[in-house]
Amino acid sequence: MAAVGGVIAELVGQRTGRCGRSTAHRMTCVDKRIAQRLGREVGVVGLGCWQLGADWGQVEESDALAVLNAAADAGVTFFDTADVYGDGRSETLIGTFLRERGDGITVATKMGRRVDQVPENYSRENFLAWNDRSRANLGVDTLDLVQLHCPPTPVYDRDEVFDALDEMVADERIAAYGVSVETVDEALRAIARPNVASVQIILNAMRLKPLEQVLPRAAEAGVAIIARVPLASGLLSGKYSAETTFGADDHRNYNRNGDAFDVGETFSGVPYEVGLKAVDRLRPLVPAGATMAQFALRWIADQPQVSVVIPGARNPEQARGNAAAADLAPLSDEVHAEVRAVYDELVRPHVHDRW
């Protein structure tokens, strides 16, 4: 996880290396994007590693490592994790992976969700302890990117929080810091902070509100946008039906009503039955030869302000399929208009004013 020295571009969302080769050649030719404050370039399709830690059913260590290697083989250069995923299991697995093939890889982790969610817990003392733990789990001296993990809203207004993060950058504990947010308002507050390098926010064909202010404001400020929950917890894979069931240890079962954490993290906050109807409307828009998941990821990649989208994967086939979405041609204006129409008609009443 070698740090990239200095700012490598002045334009947010600038693309490099796009050449349309087959997936077999994607290790040397991927759609890469750069953001001024982040100071590094990353492939537009990354890998979210929540699934490798917990809350999506059990994943064996060998299977998790196979997913990480398959993603890297397919050209993925950005891996997103958190200290709370499996209480450090996801970080530790990535640490094992990095020892084998860390060159050219950017790892973003998060901190803050292992304690009670009160602003007072977002302190310098806790930051240093959490940072020590994540560096040990990942086996590195300097973390590429650390994100506050959906902290309580008042945290965004506490100068001492960002002073502590600036100190950690100066001490080379972290190369950069950002925030993972629940709401548009939180994202805008974060972007206004001068040293926030990235904002991670839910963005997909069922969560369009960030397009209105967050993405343009981030582009103006040089802040990277990390699009999470891109497949709406799998709904946008097109593989689920009214008869689909999920295990007791799967958040798509136990958090469907927001009983464990913000309901917006599960199916993007869209009622399951409504999501299925939206998927049926979107299905005819999928390009020939592509999967619905690839279509959903391509829709996000078409937003020029997005730096990286982070779908999860439970097996190597999914990791390779997700990475291949970067090779799809951009969707037409007509398709984007239809996605908007489906959102406005079916989904907007359930999510737009909540997040």
C-alpha positions as CSV (number, residue, x, y, z in Angstrom):
1,M,0.0,0.0,0.0
2,A,2.7,2.4,-1.0
3,A,1.5,6.0,-0.8
4,V,1.2,8.0,-4.0
5,G,3.3,11.2,-3.5
6,G,1.6,14.5,-4.1
7,V,-1.5,15.4,-6.1
8,I,-1.5,13.6,-9.4
9,A,-4.3,15.6,-11.0
10,E,-6.3,18.8,-10.7
11,L,-9.6,17.4,-12.1
12,V,-12.1,15.4,-10.1
13,G,-13.5,12.5,-12.0
14,Q,-10.8,12.7,-14.7
15,R,-10.5,9.3,-16.5
16,T,-7.3,7.6,-17.6
17,G,-6.4,4.4,-19.3
18,R,-9.8,3.6,-20.9
19,C,-9.1,1.4,-24.0
20,G,-11.9,-1.1,-24.2
21,R,-9.8,-4.2,-24.1
22,S,-11.2,-7.6,-23.0
23,T,-11.4,-8.4,-19.3
24,A,-8.4,-10.6,-19.7
25,H,-6.3,-7.4,-20.2
26,R,-7.9,-5.3,-17.5
27,M,-4.9,-5.5,-15.2
28,T,-3.1,-3.1,-17.5
29,C,-6.0,-1.2,-18.9
30,V,-8.7,-0.1,-16.5
31,D,-11.0,3.0,-16.2
32,K,-9.1,5.0,-13.6
33,R,-10.3,8.1,-11.9
34,I,-8.6,10.7,-9.7
35,A,-9.6,13.3,-7.2
36,Q,-7.5,16.2,-6.1
37,R,-7.7,15.8,-2.4
38,L,-7.4,12.1,-2.4
39,G,-4.1,12.4,-4.3
40,R,-4.2,9.0,-6.1
41,E,-5.9,7.3,-9.0
42,V,-8.1,4.3,-8.6
43,G,-10.1,2.0,-10.9
44,V,-13.7,3.1,-11.1
45,V,-15.0,-0.3,-9.9
46,G,-13.6,-1.3,-6.6
47,L,-14.5,-4.0,-4.1
48,G,-16.5,-3.5,-0.9
49,C,-15.4,-6.0,1.8
50,W,-18.2,-5.9,4.3
51,Q,-19.4,-9.3,3.0
52,L,-16.0,-10.8,3.8
53,G,-16.3,-9.9,7.4
54,A,-19.9,-10.5,8.6
55,D,-23.6,-9.7,8.2
56,W,-24.0,-11.4,4.9
57,G,-23.7,-15.1,6.0
58,Q,-20.5,-16.9,6.7
59,V,-17.6,-16.7,4.2
60,E,-14.7,-19.0,4.7
61,E,-11.1,-17.5,4.8
62,S,-10.1,-19.4,1.7
63,D,-13.2,-18.1,-0.2
64,A,-12.6,-14.6,1.0
65,L,-9.0,-14.6,-0.2
66,A,-10.1,-16.1,-3.5
67,V,-12.6,-13.1,-3.9
68,L,-9.8,-10.6,-3.2
69,N,-7.4,-12.2,-5.6
70,A,-10.0,-12.5,-8.3
71,A,-10.9,-8.8,-8.0
72,A,-7.2,-7.8,-8.2
73,D,-6.7,-10.1,-11.2
74,A,-9.7,-8.3,-12.9
75,G,-8.1,-4.9,-12.4
76,V,-9.6,-3.8,-9.1
77,T,-7.2,-1.4,-7.3
78,F,-9.5,-0.1,-4.5
79,F,-10.7,-2.2,-1.6
80,D,-13.0,-0.8,1.1
81,T,-13.3,-2.3,4.5
82,A,-13.9,-1.3,8.2
83,D,-12.7,-2.2,11.6
84,V,-16.2,-3.3,12.6
85,Y,-16.7,-5.8,9.7
86,G,-16.4,-9.1,11.6
87,D,-14.8,-7.0,14.4
88,G,-11.6,-6.8,12.4
89,R,-11.9,-10.0,10.4
90,S,-12.3,-8.2,7.0
91,E,-9.2,-6.0,7.7
92,T,-7.2,-9.1,8.8
93,L,-8.1,-11.0,5.6
94,I,-7.1,-8.0,3.5
95,G,-3.8,-7.8,5.4
96,T,-3.1,-11.4,4.4
97,F,-3.9,-10.5,0.8
98,L,-1.7,-7.5,0.9
99,R,1.3,-9.5,2.0
100,E,1.0,-11.5,-1.2
101,R,0.2,-8.6,-3.7
102,G,0.0,-5.2,-2.1
103,D,1.7,-3.2,-4.9
104,G,-0.7,-0.8,-6.6
105,I,-3.5,-1.5,-4.2
106,T,-5.4,1.2,-2.2
107,V,-7.2,0.1,0.9
108,A,-9.8,2.3,2.6
109,T,-10.9,1.4,6.1
110,K,-13.3,3.0,8.5
111,M,-13.5,3.6,12.3
112,G,-16.0,4.5,14.9
113,R,-18.8,1.9,14.9
114,R,-17.3,-0.3,17.6
115,V,-18.4,2.0,20.4
116,D,-21.6,3.7,21.4
117,Q,-22.7,6.2,18.9
118,V,-22.3,9.4,20.8
119,P,-20.2,12.4,19.7
120,E,-18.0,12.2,22.7
121,N,-16.6,8.8,21.6
122,Y,-15.1,10.5,18.4
123,S,-12.1,11.6,20.3
124,R,-8.3,11.9,19.7
125,E,-7.6,9.2,22.2
126,N,-10.0,6.8,20.6
127,F,-8.8,7.7,17.1
128,L,-5.3,6.7,18.0
129,A,-6.3,3.4,19.5
130,W,-8.5,2.5,16.6
131,N,-5.8,3.5,14.2
132,D,-3.3,1.3,16.0
133,R,-5.7,-1.7,15.7
134,S,-6.4,-1.2,12.0
135,R,-2.7,-0.8,11.2
136,A,-2.0,-4.0,13.0
137,N,-4.9,-5.8,11.3
138,L,-3.8,-4.7,7.9
139,G,0.0,-5.0,8.6
140,V,0.9,-1.5,7.5
141,D,2.5,1.5,9.0
142,T,0.4,4.1,7.2
143,L,-3.3,3.6,6.2
144,D,-4.1,4.8,2.7
145,L,-7.5,6.2,3.7
146,V,-9.4,6.2,7.0
147,Q,-13.1,7.2,7.0
148,L,-15.3,8.1,10.0
149,H,-17.9,5.4,9.8
150,C,-21.3,7.2,9.6
151,P,-20.7,9.1,12.8
152,P,-23.5,11.0,14.7
153,T,-24.4,14.1,12.9
154,P,-23.0,16.6,15.5
155,V,-19.5,15.1,14.8
156,Y,-19.3,17.0,11.6
157,D,-19.4,20.3,13.4
158,R,-16.7,19.5,16.0
159,D,-13.4,21.2,15.0
160,E,-11.4,19.0,17.4
161,V,-12.4,15.9,15.5
162,F,-10.8,17.1,12.3
163,D,-7.9,18.6,14.1
164,A,-7.1,15.1,15.4
165,L,-7.4,13.6,12.0
166,D,-5.1,16.3,10.6
167,E,-2.5,15.4,13.3
168,M,-2.7,11.8,12.2
169,V,-1.9,12.7,8.6
170,A,1.0,14.8,9.8
171,D,2.3,11.9,11.9
172,E,2.0,9.6,8.8
173,R,-0.5,7.3,10.6
174,I,-2.8,7.9,7.7
175,A,-2.3,9.3,4.2
176,A,-5.7,10.8,4.0
177,Y,-9.1,10.8,5.7
178,G,-12.7,11.0,4.7
179,V,-16.2,10.2,6.0
180,S,-18.9,7.7,5.2
181,V,-22.3,9.4,5.5
182,E,-25.9,8.5,5.8
183,T,-27.5,11.7,4.5
184,V,-26.9,14.4,1.9
185,D,-26.7,17.0,4.6
186,E,-23.9,15.2,6.3
187,A,-22.1,14.8,3.0
188,L,-22.3,18.6,2.3
189,R,-21.0,19.4,5.8
190,A,-18.0,17.0,5.2
191,I,-17.2,18.5,1.8
192,A,-17.0,21.9,3.4
193,R,-14.1,20.7,5.7
194,P,-10.9,21.7,3.9
195,N,-9.0,18.4,4.4
196,V,-11.7,15.8,3.9
197,A,-10.4,13.8,1.0
198,S,-13.4,11.6,0.3
199,V,-17.1,11.1,1.0
200,Q,-18.7,7.7,0.9
201,I,-22.4,7.8,0.2
202,I,-25.2,5.4,-0.9
203,L,-25.7,6.0,-4.6
204,N,-27.5,3.7,-7.0
205,A,-30.5,3.6,-9.4
206,M,-32.7,3.6,-6.3
207,R,-30.9,6.5,-4.5
208,L,-30.6,9.5,-6.8
209,K,-30.7,12.4,-4.4
210,P,-26.8,12.7,-4.2
211,L,-26.8,13.7,-7.9
212,E,-28.5,17.0,-7.1
213,Q,-25.9,18.7,-4.8
214,V,-23.4,16.2,-3.4
215,L,-21.7,15.1,-6.6
216,P,-21.4,18.7,-8.1
217,R,-20.2,20.1,-4.8
218,A,-17.6,17.3,-4.4
219,A,-16.3,18.0,-7.9
220,E,-15.9,21.7,-7.2
221,A,-14.0,20.9,-4.0
222,G,-11.8,18.1,-5.3
223,V,-13.3,15.5,-3.0
224,A,-13.5,11.9,-4.1
225,I,-16.9,10.3,-4.2
226,I,-17.1,6.6,-3.1
227,A,-20.4,5.1,-4.1
228,R,-21.5,2.4,-1.7
229,V,-24.5,0.0,-1.6
230,P,-24.4,0.2,-5.4
231,L,-26.6,-2.9,-5.9
232,A,-29.1,-2.0,-3.2
233,S,-28.0,-5.0,-1.1
234,G,-28.4,-7.2,-4.1
235,L,-31.8,-6.1,-5.3
236,L,-30.3,-4.5,-8.4
237,S,-28.6,-7.8,-9.3
238,G,-32.1,-8.9,-10.5
239,K,-31.7,-12.3,-8.8
240,Y,-34.3,-11.8,-6.0
241,S,-38.0,-12.5,-5.9
242,A,-40.8,-12.3,-3.4
243,E,-39.9,-15.9,-2.4
244,T,-36.2,-15.2,-1.7
245,T,-35.2,-15.8,1.9
246,F,-32.1,-14.7,3.8
247,G,-30.3,-16.3,6.7
248,A,-30.7,-15.2,10.3
249,D,-27.2,-13.7,10.3
250,D,-27.9,-11.7,7.1
251,H,-28.7,-8.0,7.6
252,R,-31.2,-8.3,4.7
253,N,-33.2,-10.4,7.2
254,Y,-32.6,-8.9,10.6
255,N,-32.2,-5.2,9.6
256,R,-35.0,-5.0,7.1
257,N,-36.8,-2.6,9.4
258,G,-33.8,-0.8,10.7
259,D,-33.6,-2.8,14.0
260,A,-29.8,-3.0,14.1
261,F,-28.6,0.1,12.2
262,D,-29.8,2.7,9.7
263,V,-32.4,1.0,7.5
264,G,-30.9,2.9,4.5
265,E,-28.0,0.4,4.5
266,T,-30.4,-2.5,3.8
267,F,-32.0,-2.5,0.3
268,S,-31.1,1.3,0.3
269,G,-34.1,1.9,2.5
270,V,-36.5,0.8,-0.2
271,P,-39.3,-1.5,0.9
272,Y,-38.4,-4.9,-0.5
273,E,-41.6,-5.3,-2.5
274,V,-41.2,-1.8,-4.0
275,G,-37.7,-2.6,-5.0
276,L,-38.7,-5.8,-6.8
277,K,-41.2,-3.7,-8.9
278,A,-38.5,-1.2,-9.7
279,V,-36.2,-3.9,-10.8
280,D,-38.8,-5.4,-13.1
281,R,-39.2,-1.9,-14.8
282,L,-35.4,-1.6,-15.1
283,R,-34.7,-5.0,-16.5
284,P,-35.5,-4.2,-20.1
285,L,-32.9,-1.5,-20.1
286,V,-30.0,-3.9,-19.5
287,P,-27.7,-4.0,-22.6
288,A,-27.4,-7.3,-24.5
289,G,-24.7,-9.5,-23.1
290,A,-24.6,-7.7,-19.8
291,T,-26.0,-8.7,-16.4
292,M,-28.4,-6.5,-14.5
293,A,-25.7,-6.0,-11.8
294,Q,-23.3,-4.8,-14.5
295,F,-25.9,-2.4,-15.8
296,A,-26.5,-1.0,-12.3
297,L,-22.7,-0.5,-11.8
298,R,-22.4,1.1,-15.3
299,W,-25.1,3.6,-14.4
300,I,-23.1,4.7,-11.4
301,A,-19.8,4.8,-13.4
302,D,-21.5,7.1,-15.9
303,Q,-21.6,9.8,-13.2
304,P,-18.3,11.6,-14.0
305,Q,-17.9,12.9,-10.4
306,V,-17.8,9.3,-9.0
307,S,-14.3,8.2,-8.2
308,V,-15.0,4.6,-7.4
309,V,-18.0,2.3,-6.8
310,I,-17.6,-0.5,-4.3
311,P,-19.9,-3.5,-4.9
312,G,-19.3,-6.5,-2.7
313,A,-18.8,-10.1,-3.8
314,R,-19.2,-13.5,-2.2
315,N,-17.3,-15.5,-4.8
316,P,-14.7,-14.9,-7.5
317,E,-17.3,-15.1,-10.3
318,Q,-19.2,-12.1,-8.8
319,A,-15.9,-10.2,-8.3
320,R,-15.0,-10.7,-11.9
321,G,-18.4,-9.9,-13.2
322,N,-18.6,-6.6,-11.2
323,A,-15.2,-5.5,-12.5
324,A,-16.3,-6.1,-16.0
325,A,-18.9,-3.4,-15.7
326,A,-16.2,-0.9,-16.3
327,D,-15.8,-2.2,-19.8
328,L,-19.4,-1.6,-20.8
329,A,-20.2,1.3,-23.0
330,P,-21.8,4.3,-21.3
331,L,-25.5,4.1,-21.1
332,S,-27.6,6.3,-23.4
333,D,-29.4,9.5,-22.3
334,E,-32.6,7.7,-23.0
335,V,-31.7,4.9,-20.5
336,H,-30.6,7.4,-17.9
337,A,-34.0,9.2,-18.3
338,E,-35.9,6.0,-17.9
339,V,-33.9,5.2,-14.7
340,R,-35.0,8.6,-13.4
341,A,-38.6,8.0,-14.3
342,V,-38.7,4.6,-12.5
343,Y,-37.1,6.3,-9.5
344,D,-39.6,9.2,-9.5
345,E,-42.6,7.0,-9.9
346,L,-41.8,4.1,-7.6
347,V,-38.9,4.8,-5.3
348,R,-38.7,8.5,-4.6
349,P,-41.6,8.7,-2.1
350,H,-39.9,6.1,0.1
351,V,-36.3,7.5,0.3
352,H,-35.8,11.0,-1.1
353,D,-36.8,13.0,1.9
354,R,-35.2,10.6,4.4
355,W,-31.6,10.6,3.4
